Amino acid sequence: MAEFITIKEAAELIPDKAVIGSAVQGMTGWPEEIGIAIEKRFLETGHPSSITHIHGAGQGDFGRMSPDGKTCRGECVLAHDGLLACSIHGHVGCSFKVTQQIAENKILAYNIPLGVVGQVWREVGRGFPGLLTKVGLGTFMDPRYDGAMINEKTKKEGKPIVKYIPDFESEEYLFYTLPKLDVALLRATTADEEGNLTYEKECMPCEPLDLVMAAKASGAIVIAQVERVAQAGSLDPRDVKIPGMLVDYVCAAEHPENIMQTHITHFNPAFTGEIKVPIKKDEEEMPLDPKKVFTRRAAMEIHRGDKCNMGIGMPGLIPKVLIEEGVDSEVMLISESGLIGGIPASGGDFGAHYNPEAMLNQTDHFSFFDQGGLDVAFFGLSEVDRDGNVNTTNLNGKIAGVGGFPNISANAKHSVFVGFFTAGGLKCHLENGKLVIDQEGRFDKFVNSCRQLSFNAEQSLAKGNKVTFITERCVIVRTKEGMVLTEIAPGVDLKTQVLDHIGFDPIIPEGGPVLMDERLFQETWGHLRDTF
């Protein structure tokens, strides 16, 4: 079965111009020591050169350096001129060195939906050339716009990886392809002597089997970094995620103490289901401020029994409100990483769950999203245009990536965007149950036209879905008629503090927008259960 080699030997197996795939979320699944060894080999010998790296979720270090201050964590070890030639990803915003290479047009770069990466690999593993899907229609991933190419170098030199199919069974689709793999890089917890892999300390399932099947179909090699090696036959077959017959090489980590479970956590057994930890209401309570107001208002869009997805950023605060209001057990909280149930972690632990009930292969998870299985999905509020389209990927020159956003937002029955109304220096506070704006933000989020589209509201509405925008000072709902300003916060002036900061004329109902529930602005709320 698999051959056992050293970390150094693993790095030496990577040829020049290799197309490498990895199945990672945060730091989960990233073979850190192999990555560092590839970097070391390149700096010493100039090889491997001109590689392409394909991955779905983000896998950088958010600028955090390792303890010695010399090496990076995650895929940033590959970000050397001459080493990395092309990045194809779902999200790259946490890989600062890679985004710098993209911005400086040093490498080719494509941004496709996170879920699509695993789905393409699954199709390739079945012997098919790519994926037919509606995800990405009408956005920058659509070849009628940028075709997922995110810098000028790619638009001039890159080869198309997305095709527009105008009429298949009387409907329009996109067809995604990926370059043929040469190497699949994995990280598991345990390998037995035959190369069977288990993932008991990884807190997010990712899509390793889909990657491996695509690699085998492409004639590529599969290399796995593990923390420990077990005797052949000693692993519970129900725990084996990758069978040894699909693994070519295994190398044991030389410094397992440095392996990270998330961006910021070495290991938390509550993230894997090994133990259940108590979730204390008083530890989750948020101070009363404008952020808590719009978080509470967003939570009002949830109904008992809903299946809810929480995106990164502001949406990560919503579970705190659910816990505070005592209704967290009445909904099913889901993250794009494959986690179901429990409480989603936030910040640097994004993607992990405390006390998860189930952990699904990420590609299976996105099939559920694509079928419209989510009742409500929450996203951070970025740039919104007159039609309710959203730009999450190109904000003030920053490159981030769409992640799972296109799959989820296009298909959820209700997409809710939550955050502050303006950005860049906004200061506001609550006083006597009213919102007071002390200093306006420099940037208006509601604009006439977005720089780039990562969510097409018309496509979502055509499926019968709802779209809502919730801020500290107002609520806007995208209807078939247009963008309707439905609610305004007490204490806010409609013209100077709302309309003057919207780059288009929203529809105002007869009699004006209603006041947001004044109880949202009080220290103690206690009414979320009523809205359920």
VEXMAR-849319 format. One record per residue (C-alpha): y, z, x. Coordinates in Angstrom, 1 decimal, decimal comma. Example, Ala and Ser with C-alpha at 12.3 -4.5 7.8 and 13.67 -1.06 7.14 Angstrom:
! VEXMAR-849319
<site v="-4,5" w="7,8" u="12,3"/>
<site v="-1,1" w="7,1" u="13,7"/>
END
This chain:
! VEXMAR-849319
<site v="0,0" w="0,0" u="0,0"/>
<site v="3,4" w="1,0" u="1,4"/>
<site v="4,0" w="1,2" u="5,1"/>
<site v="5,7" w="4,4" u="6,4"/>
<site v="8,5" w="3,8" u="8,9"/>
<site v="11,5" w="5,6" u="10,3"/>
<site v="15,1" w="5,4" u="9,0"/>
<site v="16,1" w="3,3" u="12,0"/>
<site v="13,2" w="0,9" u="11,5"/>
<site v="14,3" w="0,5" u="7,8"/>
<site v="17,8" w="-0,5" u="8,9"/>
<site v="16,3" w="-3,0" u="11,3"/>
<site v="14,5" w="-4,8" u="8,4"/>
<site v="17,8" w="-6,0" u="6,9"/>
<site v="18,4" w="-9,6" u="8,0"/>
<site v="21,8" w="-11,3" u="8,4"/>
<site v="23,1" w="-12,7" u="5,1"/>
<site v="20,7" w="-10,5" u="3,1"/>
<site v="21,3" w="-10,0" u="-0,6"/>
<site v="20,7" w="-6,3" u="-1,2"/>
<site v="20,3" w="-4,5" u="-4,5"/>
<site v="20,6" w="-0,8" u="-5,2"/>
<site v="20,0" w="1,3" u="-8,3"/>
<site v="22,6" w="4,1" u="-8,1"/>
<site v="24,9" w="6,1" u="-10,3"/>
<site v="27,4" w="8,3" u="-8,4"/>
<site v="25,4" w="9,4" u="-5,5"/>
<site v="22,1" w="9,6" u="-7,5"/>
<site v="19,7" w="7,0" u="-6,1"/>
<site v="21,7" w="6,0" u="-3,0"/>
<site v="19,6" w="6,1" u="0,2"/>
<site v="22,3" w="7,7" u="2,3"/>
<site v="20,5" w="7,8" u="5,6"/>
<site v="19,4" w="4,1" u="5,4"/>
<site v="23,0" w="3,2" u="4,6"/>
<site v="24,3" w="5,1" u="7,6"/>
<site v="21,6" w="3,6" u="9,8"/>
<site v="22,6" w="0,1" u="8,7"/>
<site v="26,2" w="0,9" u="9,6"/>
<site v="25,2" w="2,3" u="13,0"/>
<site v="23,1" w="-0,8" u="13,8"/>
<site v="26,0" w="-3,1" u="12,8"/>
<site v="28,5" w="-1,3" u="15,0"/>
<site v="26,2" w="-1,4" u="18,0"/>
<site v="24,7" w="-4,9" u="17,6"/>
<site v="26,8" w="-6,9" u="15,0"/>
<site v="23,7" w="-7,1" u="12,8"/>
<site v="23,1" w="-7,3" u="9,9"/>
<site v="26,1" w="-9,5" u="9,2"/>
<site v="27,5" w="-11,1" u="6,1"/>
<site v="25,4" w="-9,2" u="3,5"/>
<site v="25,8" w="-9,2" u="-0,3"/>
<site v="25,5" w="-5,9" u="-2,1"/>
<site v="24,7" w="-5,9" u="-5,8"/>
<site v="24,8" w="-2,7" u="-7,9"/>
<site v="25,7" w="-1,6" u="-11,4"/>
<site v="27,3" w="1,9" u="-11,4"/>
<site v="29,8" w="3,1" u="-8,9"/>
<site v="28,4" w="4,6" u="-5,7"/>
<site v="31,2" w="5,5" u="-3,4"/>
<site v="32,6" w="8,8" u="-2,1"/>
<site v="36,1" w="8,8" u="-3,8"/>
<site v="37,5" w="8,9" u="-0,3"/>
<site v="35,6" w="12,1" u="0,6"/>
<site v="34,3" w="12,0" u="4,2"/>
<site v="31,1" w="13,6" u="5,5"/>
<site v="31,3" w="17,0" u="7,3"/>
<site v="31,7" w="15,3" u="10,7"/>
<site v="34,7" w="13,4" u="9,5"/>
<site v="33,4" w="10,1" u="10,9"/>
<site v="31,0" w="8,6" u="8,4"/>
<site v="31,5" w="7,8" u="4,7"/>
<site v="29,2" w="8,6" u="1,8"/>
<site v="27,8" w="5,9" u="-0,5"/>
<site v="28,3" w="2,2" u="-0,1"/>
<site v="31,5" w="2,7" u="1,9"/>
<site v="29,3" w="2,7" u="5,0"/>
<site v="28,9" w="-1,1" u="4,4"/>
<site v="32,6" w="-1,7" u="4,3"/>
<site v="33,1" w="-3,2" u="7,8"/>
<site v="34,6" w="-6,6" u="8,5"/>
<site v="31,7" w="-8,9" u="9,2"/>
<site v="29,1" w="-6,6" u="7,7"/>
<site v="29,9" w="-6,9" u="4,0"/>
<site v="30,6" w="-10,4" u="2,8"/>
<site v="30,3" w="-10,1" u="-1,0"/>
<site v="30,2" w="-7,3" u="-3,6"/>
<site v="28,8" w="-7,8" u="-7,1"/>
<site v="29,2" w="-4,7" u="-9,1"/>
<site v="29,7" w="-3,0" u="-12,4"/>
<site v="32,0" w="-0,4" u="-10,9"/>
<site v="33,5" w="-0,1" u="-7,5"/>
<site v="36,5" w="2,2" u="-8,0"/>
<site v="35,0" w="5,1" u="-6,2"/>
<site v="34,4" w="3,0" u="-3,1"/>
<site v="37,9" w="3,0" u="-1,6"/>
<site v="37,0" w="1,1" u="1,6"/>
<site v="35,3" w="-1,6" u="-0,5"/>
<site v="38,2" w="-1,9" u="-2,9"/>
<site v="40,5" w="-2,3" u="0,1"/>
<site v="38,4" w="-5,2" u="1,4"/>
<site v="38,5" w="-6,8" u="-2,0"/>
<site v="42,3" w="-6,3" u="-2,4"/>
<site v="42,9" w="-7,8" u="1,1"/>
<site v="40,7" w="-10,8" u="0,3"/>
<site v="38,3" w="-10,0" u="3,1"/>
<site v="35,2" w="-10,3" u="0,9"/>
<site v="34,0" w="-12,1" u="-2,2"/>
<site v="33,9" w="-9,8" u="-5,3"/>
<site v="32,6" w="-10,1" u="-8,8"/>
<site v="32,8" w="-7,5" u="-11,5"/>
<site v="30,3" w="-7,7" u="-14,3"/>
<site v="29,2" w="-5,1" u="-16,9"/>
<site v="27,1" w="-2,3" u="-15,6"/>
<site v="24,4" w="-2,8" u="-18,2"/>
<site v="24,3" w="-6,5" u="-17,5"/>
<site v="23,2" w="-5,9" u="-13,9"/>
<site v="20,0" w="-4,1" u="-14,9"/>
<site v="19,4" w="-6,6" u="-17,7"/>
<site v="19,7" w="-9,6" u="-15,4"/>
<site v="17,2" w="-7,9" u="-13,0"/>
<site v="14,9" w="-7,3" u="-15,9"/>
<site v="15,0" w="-11,0" u="-16,9"/>
<site v="14,5" w="-12,1" u="-13,3"/>
<site v="11,5" w="-9,7" u="-13,1"/>
<site v="10,1" w="-11,6" u="-16,1"/>
<site v="10,5" w="-14,9" u="-14,3"/>
<site v="13,6" w="-16,0" u="-16,1"/>
<site v="16,8" w="-17,2" u="-14,4"/>
<site v="19,3" w="-14,9" u="-16,0"/>
<site v="20,6" w="-13,1" u="-19,1"/>
<site v="22,0" w="-14,5" u="-22,4"/>
<site v="24,3" w="-12,0" u="-24,0"/>
<site v="27,5" w="-11,7" u="-26,0"/>
<site v="28,8" w="-8,9" u="-23,8"/>
<site v="32,0" w="-10,0" u="-22,0"/>
<site v="33,0" w="-12,8" u="-24,4"/>
<site v="36,8" w="-13,1" u="-24,5"/>
<site v="37,4" w="-11,0" u="-21,5"/>
<site v="38,0" w="-11,7" u="-17,8"/>
<site v="34,2" w="-12,0" u="-17,3"/>
<site v="34,2" w="-15,0" u="-19,5"/>
<site v="34,4" w="-18,2" u="-17,3"/>
<site v="37,1" w="-19,6" u="-19,7"/>
<site v="39,2" w="-16,9" u="-18,0"/>
<site v="38,2" w="-15,5" u="-14,5"/>
<site v="34,4" w="-15,7" u="-14,7"/>
<site v="34,2" w="-12,1" u="-13,4"/>
<site v="35,9" w="-13,1" u="-10,1"/>
<site v="38,4" w="-10,4" u="-9,2"/>
<site v="40,3" w="-11,6" u="-6,1"/>
<site v="41,8" w="-14,9" u="-4,9"/>
<site v="39,2" w="-15,4" u="-2,2"/>
<site v="36,4" w="-15,4" u="-4,8"/>
<site v="38,3" w="-17,7" u="-7,1"/>
<site v="38,8" w="-20,2" u="-4,3"/>
<site v="35,4" w="-19,9" u="-2,4"/>
<site v="33,0" w="-18,2" u="-4,8"/>
<site v="30,2" w="-19,8" u="-6,8"/>
<site v="30,1" w="-19,1" u="-10,5"/>
<site v="27,7" w="-16,5" u="-11,7"/>
<site v="28,6" w="-16,6" u="-15,4"/>
<site v="28,4" w="-19,6" u="-17,8"/>
<site v="29,9" w="-20,0" u="-21,2"/>
<site v="27,4" w="-21,2" u="-23,8"/>
<site v="29,4" w="-22,5" u="-26,8"/>
<site v="26,5" w="-23,2" u="-29,2"/>
<site v="23,2" w="-21,5" u="-29,0"/>
<site v="21,7" w="-21,1" u="-32,5"/>
<site v="25,2" w="-21,7" u="-33,8"/>
<site v="26,7" w="-18,8" u="-31,9"/>
<site v="28,6" w="-18,5" u="-28,6"/>
<site v="27,2" w="-16,5" u="-25,6"/>
<site v="27,6" w="-15,8" u="-21,9"/>
<site v="24,8" w="-16,5" u="-19,4"/>
<site v="24,8" w="-14,2" u="-16,4"/>
<site v="23,0" w="-14,9" u="-13,1"/>
<site v="22,8" w="-13,0" u="-9,8"/>
<site v="21,9" w="-14,2" u="-6,3"/>
<site v="18,3" w="-14,0" u="-5,3"/>
<site v="17,4" w="-10,7" u="-3,8"/>
<site v="16,2" w="-10,2" u="-0,2"/>
<site v="16,0" w="-6,4" u="-0,1"/>
<site v="15,9" w="-3,6" u="-2,7"/>
<site v="17,0" w="-0,2" u="-1,5"/>
<site v="15,8" w="2,8" u="-3,4"/>
<site v="16,1" w="6,6" u="-3,1"/>
<site v="13,4" w="8,7" u="-4,7"/>
<site v="12,5" w="12,4" u="-4,3"/>
<site v="8,8" w="12,2" u="-3,4"/>
<site v="6,4" w="9,5" u="-2,2"/>
<site v="2,7" w="10,0" u="-1,9"/>
<site v="0,7" w="8,3" u="0,9"/>
<site v="0,2" w="5,2" u="-1,1"/>
<site v="4,0" w="4,8" u="-1,8"/>
<site v="4,0" w="5,9" u="-5,4"/>
<site v="7,5" w="7,3" u="-6,1"/>
<site v="8,7" w="10,2" u="-8,3"/>
<site v="12,3" w="11,1" u="-9,1"/>
<site v="12,2" w="14,8" u="-10,0"/>
<site v="15,4" w="15,7" u="-8,2"/>
<site v="17,5" w="12,7" u="-9,3"/>
<site v="19,7" w="13,6" u="-12,3"/>
<site v="20,3" w="10,1" u="-13,6"/>
<site v="17,5" w="7,6" u="-14,2"/>
<site v="19,5" w="4,4" u="-13,2"/>
<site v="17,5" w="1,1" u="-13,2"/>
<site v="15,1" w="1,2" u="-10,1"/>
<site v="12,1" w="-0,4" u="-11,8"/>
<site v="14,2" w="-3,3" u="-13,0"/>
<site v="15,5" w="-3,8" u="-9,5"/>
<site v="12,0" w="-3,6" u="-8,0"/>
<site v="10,5" w="-6,1" u="-10,4"/>
<site v="13,4" w="-8,5" u="-9,7"/>
<site v="12,8" w="-8,0" u="-6,0"/>
<site v="9,1" w="-8,7" u="-6,3"/>
<site v="9,8" w="-11,8" u="-8,4"/>
<site v="12,2" w="-13,0" u="-5,7"/>
<site v="9,9" w="-12,4" u="-2,7"/>
<site v="12,1" w="-9,6" u="-1,5"/>
<site v="11,1" w="-6,4" u="0,2"/>
<site v="11,4" w="-2,9" u="-1,3"/>
<site v="12,4" w="0,0" u="0,9"/>
<site v="12,5" w="3,5" u="-0,4"/>
<site v="14,1" w="6,6" u="1,2"/>
<site v="12,4" w="9,8" u="0,0"/>
<site v="12,9" w="13,5" u="0,6"/>
<site v="9,3" w="14,4" u="1,1"/>
<site v="5,8" w="12,9" u="1,3"/>
<site v="2,8" w="14,1" u="-0,7"/>
<site v="-0,9" w="13,6" u="-0,3"/>
<site v="-2,4" w="10,5" u="-2,0"/>
<site v="-3,5" w="11,3" u="-5,5"/>
<site v="-1,6" w="14,5" u="-5,8"/>
<site v="1,3" w="13,2" u="-8,0"/>
<site v="1,1" w="13,4" u="-11,8"/>
<site v="0,8" w="9,8" u="-12,8"/>
<site v="3,1" w="10,5" u="-15,7"/>
<site v="5,9" w="11,3" u="-13,2"/>
<site v="5,5" w="8,1" u="-11,2"/>
<site v="8,5" w="5,8" u="-11,8"/>
<site v="7,7" w="3,1" u="-9,2"/>
<site v="4,0" w="2,4" u="-8,4"/>
<site v="3,1" w="2,1" u="-4,7"/>
<site v="1,9" w="-1,5" u="-5,2"/>
<site v="5,5" w="-2,5" u="-5,6"/>
<site v="6,8" w="-0,7" u="-2,6"/>
<site v="6,7" w="-2,2" u="0,9"/>
<site v="8,2" w="0,5" u="3,1"/>
<site v="8,9" w="4,2" u="2,8"/>
<site v="11,0" w="6,3" u="5,1"/>
<site v="11,5" w="10,1" u="4,9"/>
<site v="15,0" w="11,5" u="5,1"/>
<site v="15,7" w="13,2" u="8,4"/>
<site v="18,5" w="15,4" u="6,9"/>
<site v="17,5" w="16,0" u="3,3"/>
<site v="20,0" w="18,8" u="3,2"/>
<site v="22,8" w="16,2" u="3,1"/>
<site v="21,4" w="14,3" u="0,0"/>
<site v="23,8" w="14,5" u="-2,9"/>
<site v="22,8" w="14,5" u="-6,5"/>
<site v="26,2" w="13,5" u="-7,8"/>
<site v="29,6" w="12,8" u="-6,1"/>
<site v="30,2" w="16,5" u="-5,6"/>
<site v="26,9" w="18,4" u="-6,3"/>
<site v="24,0" w="18,8" u="-3,8"/>
<site v="21,5" w="19,8" u="-6,4"/>
<site v="21,7" w="21,5" u="-9,9"/>
<site v="18,4" w="22,0" u="-11,6"/>
<site v="20,2" w="22,1" u="-15,0"/>
<site v="21,0" w="18,4" u="-14,5"/>
<site v="17,3" w="17,4" u="-14,2"/>
<site v="15,9" w="19,6" u="-17,0"/>
<site v="14,1" w="21,9" u="-14,6"/>
<site v="16,0" w="24,8" u="-16,2"/>
<site v="18,3" w="25,3" u="-19,1"/>
<site v="21,5" w="27,1" u="-18,6"/>
<site v="23,6" w="28,9" u="-21,2"/>
<site v="26,7" w="27,1" u="-22,3"/>
<site v="29,3" w="29,8" u="-22,9"/>
<site v="32,1" w="29,1" u="-25,4"/>
<site v="34,7" w="31,1" u="-23,5"/>
<site v="34,1" w="29,2" u="-20,3"/>
<site v="34,7" w="25,9" u="-22,0"/>
<site v="37,9" w="26,7" u="-23,8"/>
<site v="40,9" w="24,6" u="-22,9"/>
<site v="44,5" w="25,9" u="-22,7"/>
<site v="46,7" w="24,8" u="-25,6"/>
<site v="48,7" w="21,8" u="-24,4"/>
<site v="49,3" w="18,2" u="-25,5"/>
<site v="46,0" w="17,2" u="-23,8"/>
<site v="44,1" w="19,6" u="-26,1"/>
<site v="45,9" w="18,2" u="-29,1"/>
<site v="44,7" w="14,6" u="-28,6"/>
<site v="41,3" w="15,8" u="-27,6"/>
<site v="41,0" w="17,8" u="-30,9"/>
<site v="42,3" w="14,8" u="-32,8"/>
<site v="39,8" w="12,5" u="-31,1"/>
<site v="37,0" w="14,9" u="-32,0"/>
<site v="38,0" w="14,5" u="-35,7"/>
<site v="36,5" w="10,9" u="-35,5"/>
<site v="33,0" w="12,4" u="-35,1"/>
<site v="30,8" w="13,1" u="-38,1"/>
<site v="27,7" w="15,3" u="-38,3"/>
<site v="24,7" w="13,6" u="-36,8"/>
<site v="26,7" w="11,0" u="-34,9"/>
<site v="25,4" w="9,5" u="-31,7"/>
<site v="28,4" w="9,7" u="-29,4"/>
<site v="29,1" w="8,3" u="-25,9"/>
<site v="31,7" w="10,0" u="-23,7"/>
<site v="33,4" w="7,8" u="-21,0"/>
<site v="34,9" w="9,1" u="-17,8"/>
<site v="38,3" w="10,9" u="-17,7"/>
<site v="39,9" w="12,3" u="-20,8"/>
<site v="36,8" w="11,7" u="-23,1"/>
<site v="35,0" w="14,2" u="-20,9"/>
<site v="37,1" w="17,0" u="-22,5"/>
<site v="35,8" w="16,3" u="-26,0"/>
<site v="32,6" w="18,3" u="-25,5"/>
<site v="34,7" w="21,3" u="-24,6"/>
<site v="36,4" w="21,1" u="-28,0"/>
<site v="33,0" w="20,7" u="-29,8"/>
<site v="31,7" w="23,8" u="-28,0"/>
<site v="34,8" w="25,7" u="-28,8"/>
<site v="34,6" w="24,7" u="-32,5"/>
<site v="30,9" w="25,6" u="-32,6"/>
<site v="29,7" w="22,1" u="-33,6"/>
<site v="28,2" w="20,8" u="-30,3"/>
<site v="24,7" w="21,1" u="-31,7"/>
<site v="25,5" w="19,0" u="-34,7"/>
<site v="26,0" w="15,7" u="-32,8"/>
<site v="24,0" w="13,8" u="-30,1"/>
<site v="26,0" w="13,4" u="-26,9"/>
<site v="25,1" w="10,4" u="-24,7"/>
<site v="26,3" w="9,1" u="-21,4"/>
<site v="25,9" w="5,5" u="-20,1"/>
<site v="23,7" w="6,8" u="-17,2"/>
<site v="20,7" w="7,1" u="-19,5"/>
<site v="21,2" w="10,8" u="-20,4"/>
<site v="20,8" w="12,0" u="-24,0"/>
<site v="21,5" w="15,4" u="-25,4"/>
<site v="22,9" w="18,5" u="-23,8"/>
<site v="26,4" w="18,6" u="-22,6"/>
<site v="27,9" w="15,8" u="-20,4"/>
<site v="29,3" w="16,9" u="-17,1"/>
<site v="32,8" w="15,8" u="-16,1"/>
<site v="34,8" w="15,0" u="-13,1"/>
<site v="32,8" w="14,4" u="-9,9"/>
<site v="29,6" w="15,2" u="-11,9"/>
<site v="30,2" w="12,4" u="-14,4"/>
<site v="27,0" w="10,8" u="-15,6"/>
<site v="25,0" w="14,0" u="-15,4"/>
<site v="24,2" w="16,3" u="-18,3"/>
<site v="23,7" w="20,0" u="-18,5"/>
<site v="20,4" w="20,6" u="-20,3"/>
<site v="19,6" w="17,0" u="-21,2"/>
<site v="17,0" w="16,3" u="-23,9"/>
<site v="15,9" w="12,9" u="-22,6"/>
<site v="16,5" w="10,7" u="-19,6"/>
<site v="16,0" w="6,9" u="-20,2"/>
<site v="15,9" w="4,0" u="-17,8"/>
<site v="19,5" w="2,8" u="-17,8"/>
<site v="18,6" w="-0,7" u="-18,8"/>
<site v="16,7" w="0,5" u="-21,9"/>
<site v="19,7" w="2,7" u="-22,6"/>
<site v="22,0" w="-0,3" u="-22,6"/>
<site v="19,7" w="-2,2" u="-24,9"/>
<site v="20,4" w="0,6" u="-27,4"/>
<site v="24,2" w="0,2" u="-26,8"/>
<site v="24,0" w="-3,6" u="-27,2"/>
<site v="22,2" w="-3,3" u="-30,6"/>
<site v="25,1" w="-1,2" u="-31,9"/>
<site v="23,2" w="2,1" u="-31,8"/>
<site v="26,2" w="4,2" u="-31,0"/>
<site v="28,2" w="5,6" u="-33,9"/>
<site v="31,3" w="6,4" u="-31,9"/>
<site v="32,3" w="5,9" u="-28,3"/>
<site v="35,3" w="7,5" u="-26,5"/>
<site v="37,2" w="5,9" u="-23,7"/>
<site v="40,2" w="6,7" u="-21,6"/>
<site v="43,4" w="5,0" u="-22,9"/>
<site v="44,8" w="2,5" u="-20,3"/>
<site v="46,7" w="-0,7" u="-21,1"/>
<site v="46,7" w="-2,0" u="-24,7"/>
<site v="48,2" w="-5,2" u="-26,1"/>
<site v="49,6" w="-6,3" u="-29,4"/>
<site v="46,1" w="-7,3" u="-30,7"/>
<site v="44,4" w="-4,1" u="-29,6"/>
<site v="42,8" w="-5,7" u="-26,6"/>
<site v="42,4" w="-3,3" u="-23,6"/>
<site v="42,7" w="-3,6" u="-19,8"/>
<site v="40,8" w="-1,0" u="-17,9"/>
<site v="40,2" w="-2,9" u="-14,7"/>
<site v="43,5" w="-4,1" u="-13,2"/>
<site v="46,2" w="-1,4" u="-13,5"/>
<site v="49,1" w="-1,5" u="-11,1"/>
<site v="47,1" w="-3,4" u="-8,6"/>
<site v="44,2" w="-0,9" u="-8,6"/>
<site v="40,7" w="-2,3" u="-8,6"/>
<site v="38,1" w="-0,1" u="-10,4"/>
<site v="35,5" w="-2,1" u="-12,3"/>
<site v="34,4" w="-2,2" u="-15,9"/>
<site v="31,3" w="-0,1" u="-15,5"/>
<site v="29,4" w="0,2" u="-18,8"/>
<site v="32,6" w="-0,2" u="-20,8"/>
<site v="32,1" w="-3,8" u="-22,0"/>
<site v="28,6" w="-3,2" u="-23,4"/>
<site v="29,6" w="0,1" u="-25,1"/>
<site v="33,1" w="-0,8" u="-26,4"/>
<site v="32,0" w="-4,2" u="-27,8"/>
<site v="29,1" w="-2,8" u="-29,8"/>
<site v="29,8" w="0,8" u="-30,8"/>
<site v="30,5" w="1,2" u="-34,5"/>
<site v="33,7" w="3,0" u="-33,7"/>
<site v="35,6" w="2,7" u="-30,3"/>
<site v="38,1" w="5,4" u="-29,8"/>
<site v="40,6" w="5,2" u="-26,9"/>
<site v="42,2" w="8,6" u="-26,1"/>
<site v="44,9" w="9,6" u="-23,6"/>
<site v="48,6" w="10,1" u="-23,1"/>
<site v="51,0" w="7,6" u="-24,7"/>
<site v="52,8" w="6,7" u="-21,5"/>
<site v="51,9" w="7,1" u="-17,8"/>
<site v="53,6" w="7,9" u="-14,5"/>
<site v="55,5" w="11,2" u="-14,6"/>
<site v="55,2" w="12,1" u="-18,3"/>
<site v="56,0" w="15,7" u="-19,0"/>
<site v="55,6" w="17,3" u="-22,4"/>
<site v="54,8" w="20,6" u="-24,0"/>
<site v="54,1" w="22,3" u="-27,3"/>
<site v="56,7" w="24,6" u="-28,9"/>
<site v="56,5" w="26,2" u="-32,3"/>
<site v="53,8" w="23,8" u="-33,5"/>
<site v="55,7" w="20,7" u="-32,4"/>
<site v="55,4" w="18,3" u="-29,5"/>
<site v="58,4" w="18,3" u="-27,1"/>
<site v="58,8" w="15,4" u="-24,6"/>
<site v="60,6" w="16,7" u="-21,5"/>
<site v="60,4" w="13,5" u="-19,4"/>
<site v="59,1" w="10,1" u="-20,4"/>
<site v="56,5" w="8,3" u="-18,4"/>
<site v="57,6" w="5,3" u="-16,3"/>
<site v="55,0" w="3,0" u="-17,6"/>
<site v="54,4" w="2,1" u="-21,2"/>
<site v="50,7" w="1,7" u="-22,1"/>
<site v="51,2" w="-0,3" u="-25,3"/>
<site v="52,4" w="-3,7" u="-24,1"/>
<site v="52,9" w="-7,2" u="-25,5"/>
<site v="50,3" w="-8,7" u="-23,3"/>
<site v="47,7" w="-7,2" u="-20,9"/>
<site v="47,3" w="-8,3" u="-17,3"/>
<site v="43,5" w="-8,6" u="-17,8"/>
<site v="41,2" w="-8,1" u="-20,8"/>
<site v="38,1" w="-6,0" u="-20,5"/>
<site v="37,9" w="-5,3" u="-24,3"/>
<site v="38,4" w="-7,9" u="-26,9"/>
<site v="39,3" w="-6,2" u="-30,2"/>
<site v="38,8" w="-9,3" u="-32,3"/>
<site v="35,3" w="-9,6" u="-31,1"/>
<site v="34,6" w="-6,0" u="-32,0"/>
<site v="36,2" w="-6,2" u="-35,5"/>
<site v="34,2" w="-9,3" u="-36,2"/>
<site v="31,1" w="-7,2" u="-36,0"/>
<site v="32,5" w="-4,7" u="-38,6"/>
<site v="33,4" w="-2,1" u="-36,0"/>
<site v="36,4" w="0,2" u="-36,0"/>
<site v="39,0" w="0,6" u="-33,2"/>
<site v="41,3" w="3,6" u="-32,9"/>
<site v="43,9" w="4,7" u="-30,3"/>
<site v="44,8" w="8,4" u="-30,2"/>
<site v="47,6" w="9,9" u="-28,1"/>
<site v="49,5" w="13,2" u="-28,0"/>
<site v="52,3" w="11,7" u="-30,2"/>
<site v="50,7" w="9,2" u="-32,5"/>
<site v="47,6" w="7,4" u="-33,7"/>
<site v="47,3" w="3,6" u="-34,0"/>
<site v="44,4" w="1,9" u="-35,8"/>
<site v="43,5" w="-1,8" u="-35,2"/>
<site v="42,8" w="-3,4" u="-38,6"/>
<site v="42,2" w="-7,0" u="-39,6"/>
<site v="46,0" w="-7,1" u="-40,3"/>
<site v="46,9" w="-5,8" u="-36,9"/>
<site v="47,9" w="-2,6" u="-35,1"/>
<site v="48,8" w="0,0" u="-37,7"/>
<site v="50,8" w="3,1" u="-36,7"/>
<site v="49,1" w="5,6" u="-39,0"/>
<site v="50,1" w="9,1" u="-37,7"/>
<site v="52,9" w="10,7" u="-35,8"/>
<site v="53,0" w="14,2" u="-34,2"/>
<site v="55,4" w="16,8" u="-35,6"/>
<site v="58,6" w="16,9" u="-33,5"/>
<site v="58,4" w="13,3" u="-32,4"/>
<site v="61,2" w="10,8" u="-33,2"/>
<site v="59,6" w="7,6" u="-34,5"/>
<site v="62,1" w="5,2" u="-33,0"/>
<site v="63,1" w="6,6" u="-29,6"/>
<site v="59,8" w="8,3" u="-28,6"/>
<site v="57,3" w="5,8" u="-30,2"/>
<site v="58,6" w="2,4" u="-31,2"/>
<site v="60,9" w="2,0" u="-28,2"/>
<site v="57,9" w="2,5" u="-25,9"/>
<site v="55,6" w="-0,1" u="-27,6"/>
<site v="55,9" w="-3,7" u="-26,4"/>
<site v="55,3" w="-5,1" u="-29,9"/>
<site v="56,1" w="-4,3" u="-33,5"/>
<site v="53,2" w="-2,3" u="-35,0"/>
<site v="52,6" w="-2,3" u="-38,7"/>
<site v="54,1" w="0,8" u="-40,3"/>
<site v="52,6" w="1,8" u="-43,7"/>
<site v="54,9" w="2,1" u="-46,7"/>
<site v="56,6" w="5,5" u="-46,5"/>
<site v="56,0" w="5,6" u="-42,7"/>
<site v="53,2" w="7,2" u="-40,7"/>
<site v="51,8" w="10,5" u="-41,9"/>
<site v="52,2" w="13,7" u="-39,8"/>
<site v="49,2" w="14,5" u="-37,6"/>
<site v="47,5" w="17,6" u="-38,9"/>
<site v="49,8" w="20,5" u="-37,8"/>
<site v="46,9" w="22,8" u="-37,3"/>
<site v="46,0" w="20,7" u="-34,2"/>
<site v="49,1" w="22,2" u="-32,6"/>
<site v="48,2" w="25,8" u="-33,1"/>
<site v="46,5" w="28,2" u="-30,6"/>
<site v="43,4" w="28,6" u="-32,9"/>
<site v="42,2" w="25,6" u="-34,8"/>
<site v="38,7" w="26,2" u="-36,3"/>
<site v="38,8" w="23,2" u="-38,7"/>
<site v="36,6" w="20,6" u="-36,9"/>
<site v="33,6" w="21,6" u="-38,9"/>
<site v="35,6" w="20,7" u="-42,1"/>
<site v="36,1" w="17,1" u="-40,9"/>
<site v="32,4" w="16,7" u="-40,1"/>
END
